[in-house]
Amino acid sequence: MKTDIILSGVGGQGILSIAATIGTAALQDGLNMKQSEVHGMSQRGGDVSSNMRVSDKPIASDLISKGKADVILSVEPMEALRFVSYLKPDGWLITNSKPFKNIPNYPDIEGIYDEIRKIKNHIIVDADSIAKELKSLRSSNIVMLGAASPFIDMNFESFKNALRAIFGKKGEDIVAKNILALEKGREFTMSKINK
Amino acid sequence: MDKLLLLGDEAIAQAAIDSGLSGAYAYPGTPSTEITEYVQKNKIAKERNIHSEWSANEKTAMESALGMSYAGKRTMVCMKHVGLNVAADAFMNSAITGVNGGLIIVVADDPSMHSSQNEQDSRYFGDFAMVPIFEPSNQQEAYDMVYEAFDFSEKFNVPVLFRITTRLAHSRAGIVLKKLKDENKNSFPGDLRQFVLLPSIAKKNYRILIGNQARLEEASEYSAFNKYIRGDDKSIGIIASGIAYNYLIENFEDGKVPHPVIKISQYPLPSDMIRKLYNECETILILEEGYPFIEYKLTGVLGDKKVKGRLTGDLPRDGELNPNHVAVALGLEKPIEEKQAEILAPRPPALCPGCGHTDVFLALNEVMKEYGPGKVFSDIGCYTLSALKPLESINTCVDMGASITMAKGASDAGLKHAVAFIGDSTFTHSGMTGLLDCVYENTAITVIISDNDTTGMTGGQDSHAEHRLHQICKGLGVEEDHIRSFIPLRKNHEEALKIIREEIEYEGVSVIIPHRECVRTLERKHKTNVKVGKMK
């Protein structure tokens, strides 16, 4: 198996927690992984991305080549578009629908959705509303991981174990909320692709 | 076997601890910061009392590390590439003194300038100083090479330059650890004048260093980290150094390259190995992250049509490599164009909402409207972002501390109302000596030290200023009446305008210290506070 994922968003939106969850799950399952991330200047409210690679074979490059990503997982809709040239023709783009507007010239959101809809395989998730319903707005990024999980060639239970390992220190309640967020995200995607 | 999920930076720190480190010295700088932060948080490092406090700058860090080596202990100094410019005096001379305890200088280069002012390649510094360079290709190798580098440094009596680049530093992988070694015991150098670089001693030491070069090269020929990998298709032979090796392997199923390949991770270059490849193959392709260092070594001024790389345009001359660049150079793929939807807007980094620097700039911008454009000299830090919209406040950013000295030079040249804008940590790194120059000549200059109690851009490390800025400026000789302060908040805007205006009008050295803690460090402290129930 091999899944190459581009994670994207805005500095501070929690893409590194998604990466940590996938990475922890991969190591628990004895898989190889590489995850490249951005630190420093661009973290200050700029666009950020992470290259996440998981495979049962050794992985050479830390970077995913353009046109070769299996999945783009974005926690912000405009940032999903920034990396489209990395997506395989039959790859999946999964993005949160909620725009993060910290620039004065943020484009018309309907125009952004229209561009996303041009991509063959796409899922637009209102992760913030799903997280809000669970009374756990901060786990909207984990909802997004759940929504992308059907396209990541890994055991779904392993993600839950990873969340237990990562959030365990914060208490059972936080662990339960994140696991629920993960499941709800997955349910959303399953309902879309099984239509 | 158990693997730890570590950043390249963290793997380096873990390896250093495991191989008997007694002290890490550093000033924060992307992409090197996480090495020292890892030592600071590590349990064994705490138990062993391994030194890991931040230094004022890279030069003080390098010198402290050299002192620890003198005392017989294993030590590591970490910095970003431009930090080595600051530490260069000590670094160059450490090659002449040699070491007692093993000494590693980890330098993290930033090709593509993700968070830097240039993309200088530290291998030139290693070559310049005539010290061995280790350049791992992946995170596990980074661990393994650090583990070996201390022994190597002690065996050959030289410091080792450990060169990494952004992608290795800031990428995570599972790492297999080795056995924890004991620290060295304290010892003096065998010759108590080894570190006295008087001309008579330095000449002798320098000849020893020159004499050592053949042994260092021999070590590169037999190094486990340099490999000659056979291949049947000899139309091309490939030399791939450091992380560029991965981009080569990525392009072939199961990593099997049909051409002969030399993987380089240890320098000086193994010339026998390279000569063999050169004679065996029709053309040579050189893949290296950074400058065309190896390529130029091979071709020099006369050039060689057989050798291809960044200089010949087969690969891009600048910026970091990726697997596609390598595939194109090998004729496997076409260049992939960056297609972006027209609707996409750039999202440049910006100062955080609520940042104190913003309030200072809003006041400064208003005052500078009266004095005309082009007069604000600035420095390295979050506040450099004020060059961009919406603030557009500053006119220069060159190197750590250059705000004050460039404003001085401009003032010397007759530019009136010169303002320097610098942060607290950058001021204690390299601003103090420049301010002393101003005091010495009573230069007409206004220095704003925007104090947020932290080294913000690199993630909020402790600042050496520690509420001492007023005392430091007074001690350097700035007149008490012209050391002013205010709290940068919207409600204090009028006070800020008044202070800035008064000090710009003063024809001598003024220092204004707006002081409010970084919103990010404050936020983190509150989080920690909730978790551990106390505040530092």
Interface residues (C-beta under 8 A of the other chain):
Chain A: V10 G11 A19 G23 T24 L27 N32 M33 K34 Q35 S36 E37 V38 H39 G40 M41 S42 Q43 R44 G45 G46 D47 N51 K57 P58 I59 A60 S61 D62 L63 S65 K66 G67 M78 E79 L81 R82 V84 S85 N102 I103 P104 N105 Y106 P107 D108 G111 I112 E115
Chain B: K3 L5 T30 P31 T33 E34 H114 S115 N138 R167 L168 H170 S171 R172 A173 G174 I243 N246 Y247 L248 I249 E250 D254 G255 N322 P323 N324 A327 I336 E337 E338 K339 Q340 A341 I343 L344 A345 P346 R347 P348 P349 A350 L351 C352 C382 L385 P390 M457 T458 G459
